[in-house]
Amino acid sequence: MRDEDQRPDPDALLAMVRREEEGRRRGQLRIFLGMAPGVGKTYAMLEAARAKMAEGLDLLAGIVETHGREETEALLYEMPSLPRKQIDYKGHPLEEFDLDEALSRRPALILVDELAHTNVPGSRHPKRWQDVEELLENGLNVWTTLNVQHLESLNDIVAQITGVRVRETVPDAVLERAESVILVDLPPEDLRQRLSEGKVYLPRQAEWAGENFFRSGNLSALRELALRSTANRVNTEVLVYRQGHSIQTTWPTAERILVCVGPSPTSATLVRAAKRLADGLHAPWHALYIQQQPQGELTERALANLSLARELGALTHVLAGGDVARLIVGFARQHNVTRIVVGKPLRRRFTDLLRGSPVDQLVRLSEEIDVHVIKGQDTGTPRAAKPQARPRHRLKDYAAALGVVAASTAACFAMFPYFELANLIMVYLMGVMAVAFWLPRRASALASGLSVLAFDFCFVPPRFSFAVTDVAYLVTFLVMFLVALVISGMASRIKAQADSAGQLERQASELSGLSRHLAANRGTAKLVQVARNHIAAVFGCKTFVLLPSGSGKLETAFMPSDEELISSKDHGVAQWVFDNANPAGLSTQTLADSEILFLPLPGADEVLGVIGLKPQDEEARDGLLLPDRRRLLDAFVHQAAMALDVDRLEEKAKATLMEAEREKLRSALLSTVTHDFKTPLAAISGSAESLMALGESASPEVRRALEENIAAEASRLERLADNLLRIAALESGAVVPELKPVPLEEVIGSSLARLESTLAEHPVRVDVPPDMPPIPMDEVLMEQVFLNLLENAAKYTPAGTAIAILADVRRGEAVIEVRDNGPGLPPGDHDRLFERYQRGDRRDAGHAAEGYGLGLAICKAVIKAHGGSITARDNAPTGARFTMTLPLHDGHDQ
């Protein structure tokens, strides 16, 4: 193998350096992993810890659960231990790991037992593994214990095996980031013996556990899961090391199978053989297709073989054509494959002698990788007749190659009197390179041979004959032919690589475009439309989306015309996809007679809907069979599903927030109404009781005073209820202002007339320009605004101070100000005055604040409903100024 092939990958080296730097900064984690409680994880951890203590290591037992086992408690003797933290929970003191004390003591190694433990509410982190993460981030080394059933990815599998759903789980990333994983193993029968002896649980618990979770079959399955999890963790370390050190040879630490498929009818037999081999070895397997030039029916057959492999559980891959054997071996080394399955060659021996045998070359290059050569059994499928169009295409290619050679010869004739023969050879080589770049290899090989013959016949003495006077020219012809072949091969390979790179770039660009447009839109309708448009444009298919209704039945989303594309049978297929979260229809093994490919839209916790693709032509139909196009389609579907899921969760969060706000408003309203209603109700009740108690003995003056108090408090109560109903109606949108052009003077005059007694001690100045245009407004609602503002000004300003109402037109808006010369606004955020129940008390005016904090909130709601705004500021030199802006054009008519 060449030296340059053994050089480490710079990206892999950089990633390894980064991991090492992070490891030096971060503490190291060691996990003692077991298949079930009682296998001795804590015992093994403490035993290893005592060995470290004997070496003089600063060690601290952060929290260790002995569960009353004497042999475990004996290992804790004289070991420095961290006192547990007392946390009060519903009146009961509970003990937990003291994270803050551990961080302050900073030992070289700390023991934290039971990684999956759930902390008592009130702790800093809800889970103990999060405590461990904080210790590691602060540079502390941690040893901990974990049962395999607590791994998040195995939760469902464990529940299926044991019938017990484990609630305390640990993310797999914690295990993956661990510096080392130590498997603590015990045969199932030995563990059951320990259980019966009371060394795992108390006798009553042990009896129940032995009949349920600790059955022999369960323990064997859990043991296998623990062994596999540890092996996978170690295998990941091996792969990272191989990549970082650019080790090309396969390390057979775990079996991996690769089967090479093609258009041959016998490839299906190879796929099934590889499946049996993988099942027997319990190994993952891959199916690889080296795609050469398109070959009509043969390409379809190869795709069918890949589809079969995918259905049987293989990871399928397609690589662009080139040196088949080298591509296979390179792929195998990249994926640490240990066995390659290929079929016996069916070509004639004579063809292998001329062109070489790919199987022989594969065996030579594979070195440490085992190669299984299997004779495929012909399924009896007749060989497809070669399409008639193929010879015509080849004739066109050969004719084009002949034309290029003729053009090169013509150019050489023009150059012959002025240039050496060596320069003419360069012209022919350029022609061969052009043929190799634009035409198939057969045509470039023909061009190479014809170029040598044309050069010999036309320019080598004696000219116009194939005779050669100088034997040295034979070497020239040979070298010219070989160079032409090499150049054609390199050009073909570069073209294939360029095509592959271009295809990858297009796929990345298409996926990026979809992500960008999905991120720029919100709402289910827009997201569905974006996904439909992109998928239809990229894959050449009619695309539609079906979303579930309230009853769980699928309905076509936002495009009623799509109903014409989907028959009742197709609806049934789509419903099956939605219910089972698996693809079906075209190009699948489920309900394959459908003309539509249905794919589920997977959400975080449920299937969001189904997307359907109906190819518009044969090319689009074949595209859905290509593995790389199918992977791109899956990426598109997952991007769309993710966007829909995020939008759904956002809407759900908004609904939850709105419900919380409504509940908050109800609570605040109930609290305020209860408090504010009590005062007038108490006054009314007291006055009424006094009238009843005094009866006829009450003097007319007393009776009159009590009656006036009842009337005043009832009026106050009525205003409060009216304000509450009005602001609720405005903010809920139940009240829509009826806008019509109204002269501002009419609204102001009506408000002043209603407040004549209230404003009796305040001179009011109204300054409205004569050319002030009518303002689109709801006259009744705007009158309420002026009533609240003027009443507010009269309430909070001393008698005799003036109140001014000013109006003007600025930038196409009406600007109206209500000013007073009182003590001004209270300090703080003036915008908060417009919030409900905010009282802007200005007691310097000599008035107590008797309002409910609703008047200005109503003003803001009315102005906002008109499309305007209102602000409050201090007036110069004294007083307050409320400024309203209203549009002069009715926005509803535009």
N, C-alpha and C positions, 0 to 999 in steps of 0.2 A: 504494500500500500504506500502511496506517495506521502512524503513528509508533510506537504501542505494539507493533506486530508486529516492529519493527526493533530494539527494545531488547534488549541482550545478555541471555542466560540467566544468572542469578546463579550457578547451580551450575557452568555451563561456565566462567564467569569465575573462580570460586573454584578450580576444578581447574587452570586455566591459571596462576593466581598460585602455587599450590602447586608446580607443575612448575618455574616460574621460580625459586622459592626453593630448591628442591632442586638445580636446575642451578647456582645461585650457590655452594652449599655443595659440590657434587660437581664433580669435574673433567670436562672435556669430551673426548669420544671422537670421533676421525675414523677412518673405516675406508676403506682403499683396496681396493675389491672387484674381483675379476677372475673370468673364466670358467674359467681353468686355470693351472697353473704356466707361467711364461715369458712372460706377456703384458706384464710390466713394472711390476708393482705396487710392488715394492721400489724400483725406479728412480724411479718417479713420486713416491713418498714422500720419497726422499732429495733429489730435485730441488726439491720444494716446501720441504723442510726447509732447504736451502741458501739459498733466498730469504728464509726467516725469519731465518737467521743473519746475512744481509746487513743486515737491519733492526735487528740488535742484540739479538735474543731469546736468552735463556738457554736453550740447547737441549742435550740429552744423548742420544746414541745408546745406548739401554739394551742392546739386542741386535739385530743386523742380520745376516741370513744372505745372503751374496753368492754362495754356491755357485761361487766361483771366477770369476765373470764380471768381466772387467777394467773394463768401463764402469761397472759398479755400484760396484766397489771404488774407482774414481777419485772418485766422489761422496763417499766417506767420508773423503777426504784432509783432514787438519787439523780434522775434526769431532770435538768432545769425545765420547769413548766410555767406556762403563762397563766396567771389567774383569770378565771372566766368573768365576763362582763355580765352584770345583773341588769335585765331589761324588764320593766313592768309591762305586762300585757293583760288587759282586762282584769286588773287587780291581782294577778298572779306573777310573782317574780320568776323569770326564766333566765337560764344561763346561755350565753353565746360567746363566740370567739371575739376577743378584744382586738380589733384591727388597729386601732390607734396606738395601743400599747405596744403591739408587735412592731409597728413602724418606728416608734420612738426607741425601742431597744436595739433594732437593726442587727440581729444575729447573722452569722455567716450562713446558717441553714435553719429553716423553721419547718416543723412538721404540722400539716393541716389535714386532719383525717376527714373522710367522707366528703369528697369534692362536690357531689350532687346535692348536698344538704340545702334545705330551704331555711333561710334565716327568719328569726322572729320579726313580725312587723314592728317598725321603728328602728331597725338596723339601717346602716348606711346603704347596703346593697341587699336586694331581695334574695340573692343566691350566694352560696359560699364560694363557687368558682369565680364570682366577680371579686370577692375579697382576695382570692389568690392572684387574680389578674392585677390588682392594685399593688400587691406585694411584689410581683414580678416587675411591674413598671418602675418600681422604686429600687430595683436592683437586688432584691432579696432572692436567694435560692430557696425553693419550696419542694418538699416531698409530700405527696398526697396519695390517696387511695380512691379507686373507682371500680364499680361493677359494670360489666359490659352492657347490661340492660338499661343503663342510664345514658348511653350515647343517643343523641337526638335522632340520627339516621336509622338506628335499629329499633326505635320505639315501637313502630307498627309491627315489625317482624317478631319482636319479643311478645307483644300482645297476642299475635296470631298463634305463636307456639305455646305460650303458657296460659293464655286466657286472662292474664292480669295486665292492666294498663298502668305502666309506671308513670307517675305524675312528675317526679323530679328528674329532669334531664339536663345534660351538659352538651353544649355545641361541639360538633366534631372538630371544629377549628382548635379547641383547647388541646385535644389529643394530638392533632397534627403539629402544633407548635411546641409540644413537649420535647425537651432535649433527649430524654430517654424514656422508654416504656418497658417496664419489667412485668412479665406475665407470671402471676402466682397461680399455679395449676394444682388441681387435686382431682383424682379419679372420682366419678360420681358416687360410686359405692362407698368410698371413704368419707365423702361429705355427708352422705345419708347416715353413716355410722356416727359421725360427730353430732349430727342433728338428733339422733335417738339418744345419745348420751347427755343431751342438754348443754352442749358446748356452743350451740348457735342461738337457740331461743329457749325460753322457759318451757317446761314440759307440755303445758296445754297448747301454747303456740306452736311448739315443735310437732305435735301430733297433726294439727291442721295443715302446717306447711308441708309435712311429709306426704300428705294425701293430695296436695294441690301443686304449689309452685316447685317443690323439691322432688317431683317424680323423676325417675331415672331417665325417661325419654327427654323431659324438659332440660335436665342438667346436661345431657349429652349434646343437645342442640345448642345450649348456651355455651358449652365448652368449645364447640366448633366455631361459634361466633367470636369468642374471645381469641382463639388461635388465629382465625382469619384476620381479625382487626389488628392484631399485633403484627402478623405477616405483612399486611398491606402497609402498615406504618413503616416497617423496616424496608419494604420494597420501594416506598417513596424516597427514603433516604438513599437507596442504591441508585435510583434514577437521577436524583439531583446530583449525586457525586459523579456519575458517568457523564452527565451533561457538562458539569463544571470543569471536568478534567478532559473533556473531548475524547472519551474512551469509545472507540468505534466497535470493538469486539463485543459480542453479546455475552452478558453474564446470566447464565441460566438459573437464577435464583427462584424464578417462578415461570411455569410454562406459559407460553403465548403461541398461538397458532396463526399462520398466515396461509390462506388459500388463494391461488391465482386463478381467476376466472376469465373467460373470453367468450367469443361468439360460438364456440364449438358446442354441439348438442351434448357432448359428454361432460361439460363443465358442471351441469346440475349434479351429476354423480360425484364429482370432486367436492362440491359444496356439502353434500350430505355426508361424505366421508370425513370432511373436516369437522362437521358438527358432531359426529360420533366420537372423533378423536378428542375434541375439546371437552365434551361431556365426560368422557372417560378420565381425562386428566384434571377435570374441574378447572379449566383454563379459559380465559377470554380469547376471542379469536377475531381475525380481520379478514375481509375479502377485498382483493385488489384487482382492478381492471386497468391494464395499460392500453389507453385509447390511441389507436393508430389513425390512419386516414379513414373518414367515414365510409362504411361498406354496406349501406342499405339494410337489407334484411339481417345481415350478420350482426350489425350494431344493435338492432332491436333484440336479438337473441341474447347478446351479452348483457344488455340492461335487464332482461328478464332473469338471467342468472344472478345478477347483483340483487335484484328485488327478492329472489328466493333466499339468498344469504341473509339479507336484512330481516326477512320474516323469521328466519331460524335463529336470530339473535346476534349476528355478526355486525361489526362496525364496517361499513362499506366505504371504499375510497376509489377515486379515479385519478390517474396520473396521465399527463400528456405523453405521447409516444416518443420514442428515442431508443436507446440501448436497453432493451427489455430486461435482460439479466441484471445489469447494473442498477436499474431503477428498482427492481424487486429486492435486491440485496441491500441497497441504500435504505429503502423503506423498512425492511426487517431490522436493520441495525438501529434505526431511529426509534423504533417502537419496542426494542429489546425482545424481538421474536426469537423463539427457540426452535421452532419447526416450521418448514415451508412445505406446503402440499401443492404439487403440480401434476399435470397429466402427462402421460407418455406421448411423444410426438407421433403424429399420424402422417407426416410427410414422407416422401420417398427418400431412401438413403442417398441417392444421387443429389437431391436438393440440399440435404444437410452438408454434403461434401463441398458444394459450391458456396452456400450461404452461411454455413455453420449452424449448429444445433443450439437453440437457446437453453435447453435443459442441460446440455454438457457444459455450457458456459456458466450457468447458474450453479452447478455442482462445484466447478472450479473456484468460483468467487465466494461461495457461501462459507468456506472454511469451517468455523466451529458450529455453524447452524446446521441442524439436521434437515435433509431434503427428502421428502416422501414422494416418490414418483409412482403414481397410481394409474392403472389402465382404466379409462372411463368406459362405461358400457353405453353403446349407442341406444338411445331410447326408441329407436325405430322411426324417428321423425325423418321424413325424406329431406334430403339436402335441398335447400332453396335454390331454385334456378336462378342463375345470374341474371340480373336485370339487363334488358337490352340497352339501356342508356349507358351502362358502364363502359363497354367497348368504344362507344362514340366519344365518351369523355377522355378515354385513354388516347384515342386517335388524335383528338384535339390537342392533348398535352404533347404528344410526340410531334405533331405538326408544328406546334409553337416552338418546341426545342430545335427542330430542324430550321425554322425560320430565324431563330437567334444565331445559330451556327452560320447560316447563309449571310446574315447581316454582319457578323464578325469577319467572315471571309471577304466580303465586299470592302469593309473598312481596311482590312490588311492589304488588299490589292491597291487601295489608294495610298497606303503608307509604304508599300514595298520598295519603291525607288529611293526612299529617303531614310529608312530606318533599318536597323539590324534585325535578324530573324528573332533574336531574344525579345525584342519589343513586340513583335507580332504575337509571340506566345502569350504575352500579358493581355492582349486584346481577347484572345480566345478564353483565357482564364476568367476575365471579366464577364464574358458571355455565359460561361458555365455557372458563375456565381449568381448571375441574374436568373438563370433557369432554376437553380437550386432554391432561390428565395421565393420565386413565384409559382413554381410547378412541383409536382411530386418527385420523389427520389428516382423513380424509374426514368422520368424524363431527364433528370440531371445526369444520370448514368449514361443515357443515350447521347446527351450533348457532349459528355466527356470523351466518349469514343469517337464520335463524329468530328470533334474538334481536332483530335490527333490525326485522323485520316485526312481531313481537309488541309491541315497544315502540311502534311507529308506530300499530298498530291499537288497542291498549288504552289508551294514555296520552297520545298527542299529539293536541291538538285539531285537527279534530273527532274525538272518540273513537269507537271501533268502526267506523272506516272508514280506508281507506288514503289519503284525501285529506289534503292539508297546506295549512293556511291561511297559515302563515308559511314563506316560501321558505328562511329560515335553517335550518329543521329538516332540509332536504336535506343541508346541510353536516354537521349533527350526525349524520345517518344514515350518511353516507359515512365520517366520522371514526370513528364507533362500529364500523362494519364493518371498517375497516382495522385499528383497534386490536385488535379481537377476533381478526382473522387473525394479527396479529403476536404477540399473547399466546399464541395456540394454537400457532404455530410455535415460539416460544421454549420453551413448556412441553414440546412434543414433543421438542425438542432436549435440554433439560435431563433429561427422562426417559431418553432414549437414553444420555446421558452418565452418568447415575446408574446405569443398568443395566450399562453397560460397567465403571464403577468398582466396582460391587458384584461383578460377575463376576470382575474382577481380584483384588479383596480375598478372595473365596472361594477362588480358585485359590491365592493366596499362603498363606491359612490352611490349606488342605488339604495343601499341600506342606510347610508348617512342621510340621503335625501328624505327617506321616509321618517327617520328619527327627528330630523329638523322640522318637518312639517307637522308631525304629531305633537312635538313640544310647543309649536306656535299656535295650536288650536286647543280649545276646550269645549266640552259638551259632547255627549255621545253621538249626536247626529254629525257633527263636523269631523270627529275622529273616524267614524265609520266611512264617511265620504272620502277622507284622505287615504285611508287604507285601501278602499276599493279602487281608487284611481291609480295608486302606485302599483298595486299587485296586477291590475288589468294591463297597465302599460308595460311592465317588466316581463310578465309571463304570457302575454298575448291571450288572455282568457277573459271571458265575461265573468265578473266577480260580484258576488252578493253576500250579504251578511244576514243571518237569522238570529234574533235575540229572543229570550224567553219572555212570555207574558206573565201576568200575575199568577196564572194557574200552572205555570211551568211548561206550557206548550210553546213551541217556537213559532215566531212570526217574522216575516220579511221586514227588515228594518229600513224605514224611510224611503223605500223605492217600490211603490205598488206595482210598477211595470215589471218588476222582477218576478212577480207571481207567474207570469207567462212562461218563464224559463224553467220553473220547478213544477214537476208533476206531483200528484199525490204520493206516488211511490217514492220520489226523491225526498219529499217531506218526511216520509217514514225513515229513510236512510239518515237524514239530518237529525231527526229526533233520537235515533239510536246513537249517533255520534255524541250528541249532547248528554244523553243519559250515561254513556259508558266512557266518555272522555278519550276515545280512540278514533283515529282516522278511518274512513270507509269510503267506498265508491271507487271511482276510476283509479287505476294503478295501485290498488291495495288488494289484500287477500280477503277483504270483507265486503260483501255485496258489490263485487267488482263489475257486475253487468251495468251499473249505473254510468251514465255519460258525464257525471259530475263528480269531482273530487271534493269531499267534505272533510274539513279539519276543525278540531275543537279550538276554541279561544280560551286557554287556561288562565284562570285568575289565581290569586294567592290562596284562596280557600274554596273556590268553586269554579265550575265552568261558566264563563260569561256568555257564551253563545257559540255559533258555528259559522264558519266562512266556507263558501262554496266556489269552486272554479270550474268553468265549463270551457274547454279549449275551443278556439275559433277555427283552428285548422290542424292538419296533421303534425306540422312542425311544433306547435304549442303542445300538442298531445305528447309527442316524443320528449319534449323538454321536461315534462313532469316526471318522466321515468329516469332522467339523469340524476345520479346521486348528488352532484354538486348543486344542480338547480333545485333539487328537493331540499337540500340543506339550506339554501338561500331562501326558499319559500318558507321553511319552518322558522327561520330567523325573522322574516317579515311578519309572519303570523304571531310570533311571540312578542315582537315589538308592538304590534297593534293591540294585542291582548294586554300587555303591560300598561299601555297608555289608557285603554278603557278601564282597567282595574284601578289605576291611579285616579282617574276621573271619578269613578264610582266611589272610591274611598274618600275623595275630597268632598263629593256631594253628601256622603254619609256623615263626614265630619262637620260640614256646614249645617246639616239638619240637626245633628246632635248639639252643636253650638247654639243654633237658634232656639232649640228646645230648652237648653240651659238658660239662655237669656230670657226666654218667655217665663220660665219658672222663677228666675231671679226677679223679673218684673212683677210677677204675681205676688211673690213674697214681699217685695218692697211696697207694692200697691196695697196689699192686705195690711202690712204693718202701718203704713202711713194713714190709710183710710181708717183703720181701727183707732189709731191715736187721734187723728184730726176730727173724726166724727164724734169722739167721746166728749170733746169740749162743748160744741153747740148742743149736743143731746143732753149733756148734764145740766147746761143752763136752762134748756127748755123744760126738762123734767123738774128741776128745782123750782122754777117759777110756777109751773103748773101745780106742784105739790103745795107751794105756799098759798096760791089762790084757793085751793081746796081746803087747806087748814084754816085760813082766816075766814073764809066764807063771807057772810054779810057784815062781819065786824071790820073788814078791811076798808080803809078810807078810800075815796075815789082816787087820790093821788097815788097811793100805794098800788091799788088795782091797776091804774093806768101804766105805772112804771113796769109792773110785772108783765102786763100784756104786751107792752112795747118790746120788752126784753125777749119774750117768746117769739114775736114777729121778726125781730132782728136776727136772732139766732137761727130761726127757720130759713130766713132769706140767705143767711151765710151758708147754711147746710146745703141749700138748693144750688148756690153758686159753686160750691165745692163739687157736688155731684155732676153738675153741668160741665164744669171744666174737665173732670176726669173722663166723662163720656166723650167730650169733644176731642181731647188729645188722643184718646185711644182710637177714635174713628179716623183721625188724620194720619196717625202713624201706621195704621193697618192698611191704609189705602181705601177704606170704605167710603170716604168722602172725597170726591173729585171736584175741584173748583170749577164753576161754570164761568169761564172767562168771556167777558165782553167789554168793549171800550167804555170806561166810566170816567168822567171828569173828577180829578182828585179833590176839587173844592167841595163837591157834594158829599163825599165820604167823610172829609174832615168836619164839615158843617154838621152832619148828622151826629157824629161822635161828640162834638162840643155841646150840642143841644141835649144829649142824654146825660152828660156829665156837668150840667149847669150848676147844680148845687155843690158838687164835689170841687169844682174849680172856682167857686165863688171868691175865695181869698187869694187866687193866683191870676195875675194878668196874663192872658195868652196872646201871643203874636203869631200870625199866620203869614208867611211870605211865599206865595206861589206865583211864578212868572205868568204874565197874561197869555203868553203863547205856549203854555204848558199843554202838550197834547194829551188826549184821553189815554188812560193806561188800561190794558187788558187785565181785568181782575174780577174776582167774585166779590161783589159789593158787601154782602153780609159778612163774609169771613174777614175782609180787610177792615171793616168797621170794628170787628172784635179786636183786631190788632191795635188800632188807635185807642180803643177804650182801655185796653190793658196798659199800654204805654203811658197814656195821659193819667190814668188812675194811679199808676206806679209813681209818676213824677209828683203828683199832688200829695201822695202818701208820705214820700221820703224827703220833702223839701219844706222849709219853714214857710209860714203864712206870709204873704206879701212878695215872695220871690216870683220872678217871671218864668213862664214856660214858652218856648218858641218851637214852631213847626215850620221847617224850611224845605223847599223842593227845588230841584234843578234837573237838567238833562245832561248826562255825560256819557260819551262813547256809546250812544244808542240805548242807554238805560236811564230809567227814572231813579234819581237818588233823593230819598226823603229822610230828613233828620228830625228827631224830637229831642230838644235840649232843655235842661233845667239848670238853675243856679244854686242848687243845694250843696250838701257836703261832699258830693261825689260818690264814686263807687267804692265798695270795700276793697282792701288790698288783696292781691292774688290774681289768679287766672280769670279774666273777665269772661272768657268764653264759657266757663262753667256756670255762669248765671242762667244760661239757657237750658241747662239740664233740669230734669224733673226733680222737684222737692228741694231745689237750691234756693235759699232765701238770702238775698243781698241786703242784710240789715244795715241801715244807716241811722243809728240811734242818735247821732249828733243832731238830727233834725227834730228831736223831741217826740218821735213817734215810735211806738213799739211795733215790731214786725208781726202783723196779724195774718199775713198771707200764708199760702200753702206751697209756694214755690212752683206753681203751675202756670202762672200768667205768661212769663217770658218763654216757657217751653211751648205754650200754645202759639205765641207769636212766631217762634222759629218754625214750627210745623206748618203754619199757614203760609209763611213767606217761601219756604222750601217747596210747598205744593204749587206755588205760583212760578217756580223756576228762578227765584231770587235768593238773596242772602241778607242776614241781619247781624250786626256787630254792636258791641258796647265798648265805649271808651270814655275816659275822663274828659270833661269839657274845660276849656281854658277861659278864665283863670280858675273858676270853681264850677262844680256841678257834674252832671253826667250827660252823655250824648249817645243816643241810639240811632244807628244809620241803617236804612233799608235800601236795597237795590232791587228794582223790578224790571224785567224786559219789556220794551215797548211794542214787541210783536208777539202775537199769540203763537207759541211753538206748536200748538196742536193743529194749526192750519197749514203748516209748512209741509 
